[in-house]
């Protein structure tokens, strides 16, 4: 498992994200919020970086997750 992963903010412009991720030698970026919670994945081979949109507009949504401290009854509902 690698800890060398490209991340970006959901509001990051696609052109800037694409340039940075490629410069890091990766082909995808994990989209995270300010608390570093994963929101989704941005795969460069599936986007058009000239769209002029942000990462959140074209990212694949992240998997649903449950926090370790989540209430069990609320989680089951």
Secondary structure, 3 states (H helix, E strand, C coil): CCCCCCEEECCCEHHHHHHHHHHCCCCEEEEECCCCCEEEEEEHHHCCHHHCCEHHHHCEECCCCCCCCCCHHHHHC
